[in-house]
Amino acid sequence: MLITGALVFLIFITPYLAFLKNQFANFLYDDVFSYICHQKISRSLCLFKDDAGYHVEDCLPQTGAYRNDLRSEKSALHDGLLGYKFPVSARDMLIYVGMFTGGIALFITNRANSRTVPHAIFFILALVPIGIDGITQSVLEWRESTNLIRAATGFIAGFATGIYAPLILNHKFLKCQEAPPPSATPRNAEARKK
């Protein structure tokens, strides 16, 4: 949870630091997140700032054109506003947010230390939307996905992972408290005395 929470925090703070011209933003973009994401601006969300404050939108207006040439760019213009992209794609960003949210859900429901793992079919079903989106876009090339669809399918997969991963680790590595041997229980001790 700590690692996932720190990752989500860094993802969300990076474009804000870019607005402040803080050099740590460049480090995060180039030396941290570039290793875990393609950082295509066409598949990313940007943080924009206007008179009303900050808001999140697609980095590029939806023109129907696929902008594959814009790799690793940190800033974009949208409706005349300068914005800075989040350091990972919309899908990856919501996968990490979903993982963190799923972990929080385990704590809220008091299942953080549970060793019981739900049936695998539920995890598989949670991965179906992201699989369909990825296959129909990248493999079959039937369509171009949108950042909204990428984000939604990423969140579903991340949320399921955030629930299943800790429970599987608990099941594998938490030692089950063994029941005391029958001779040590009070009822058996009394029966032996009689």
N, C-alpha and C positions, 0 to 999 in steps of 0.2 A: 504494500500500500504506500509506503514511504517513497519508494522508487517511482512508482506510477504517478503519485501525487506531485513529486518534484518534476517529473517529465512534463506533465500537463501544465504546471506552473510556468516552466521555461518556454513551452510552446506559446502560451498566451502572453507572456511578458515580452517576447522577442520583438514583435512589431511596435509595441509601445516604446521600447528602448530605441528602436530605429527612428521613431519620431523625435526622440530626445537627442539624436545623433550620438548616442552612447556606443563606444567601440565594442562593448561586450555583445551587442547585437550582431556585429559582423562575425565575431567568434562563434556565436551560436549558429548563425546561418551557414558559415563556411566550414567550421571545424567540428561541429557537433552533429547537426541535423542533416547535413549533406551526405553523411554516411548511412543514414537510415531511411532516406526518402529521395525520390527523383527531383523534387522541388520544382516541377513544371508549374509555371504561373497560370497556365490555362486550367489546371486541375486544383487550384488553390483558392482559398479565401483570403481577402485582404482586410486590414483594419484601416478605415478611412476616418478622417477628421474634418468636420465642417463647423459652422456656427453653433449647431445644436449639440455638438460633442462627437464622441467616437461611435462608429457603427461598423458592422461586419457585412460585407457583400462579396459577390464574385469579384475576382481581381479584374477580369475582362468582361465587358458587356457581351451579352449573348448575341453574336452576329451570325452564328451558323458556321463560321470559319474556325477551323481547328488550328490553334496557334502553337504548333509543336516546336517552332524555332525559338521560343522564349524560354530558355532553360536557365534556372538558377538566378533569375532576376528577382530583386528584392522589392522593387517598387513598381507601381502601376498607376496610370491615370484612368479615372472612371468619372465620367460626367464633369471633367475639369478639376477633379479633386485628386490630390496625391494620396496614395495609400501604400502601406507596407504589408507584404504578404506574411502570413503565418509561415513558420519555417518548414512545415510539412504540408502535404496535400490535404484536401478536405476529408478524404476517406481516412487517411492515417490519423489526422487530428481527432476525429470522432471515434476511431478505434480506441485511442488512448483515453479519451474522456469516458467512453463506455466502460473500459476496463476499471477505471477509477470508481465510476458510479456503481458498477456491479460489486466491487469490493466494499463500498460503503453500504450497499443494500445487505450484504452478509452481516455486517456489524449491527445495523439497525434491527434486523430480524433475529439477532442473537444466534446466528449460525456460523460465526467466524471460526469457531473451534470444532465444528461438526466434522465427523468422519464419514457421514453419509453423502454419497454422490448421487445426484438425480440421474435418471436413465439417460444414456448417451443420445437417444433419439431427439431430445430437446435441444441439445447442443448442435447436432447435425442440422435440425430445422432452422436454428438461428444463423447458421452459415449459408443456407440456401440462397437468401437474397443477395449477399455479396458475391456468391459464386455465379449466379445468373447475370448480375450486372457486369462482372469482370469478363465472363466468357462471351456474352453477346457483344461486348464492346471491343475487347482486345483480340480474342481468338477468332470469333466468327465475323467480326467487323460489320455487324448488322446496323449498328447505330453508334452515336457518340453519347455517352452518359452525361448527366449534369452534375454539378457539385452538390446540389440538394440530394440527389439519389445516392451519390457517393457517400455523403455524410450520413444519411439515414441508414444505409446498409452497413456502413462502418460502425455506427453506434450499436446496432443490433448485435453484430459479431463481437464487438468489444465488450459489451455488457455481459454476454453469455460467457466469454472468456474470463472476465473478472469474477464471475461466480464459480465456474467450473475449475479453473486453475487452482485456487486456494483449497477447494474441497478435495481435489485429487491429491494435492500435496499433503493435506491433513490425513487422508486415507492411507497414503503410503508411509508417512514418516512420524505421525503422532503415535506414541505408544498407548495402546489401550490399557486402561486400568484394569488389572486382572481382579476377578472376584476372589475373596479370601478362600482358602481351602475349607472344605466342609467341616473339618474338626475345629476350626477357629470361630465358627459362627456361634452365637449364644444359644440358639435353639438346640443345636447338636451337642453342645457341651452339657446342657441340662439333661438331655436324653441319655447321655452316657452315665451321668451320675445316678440315674434311677436304675 
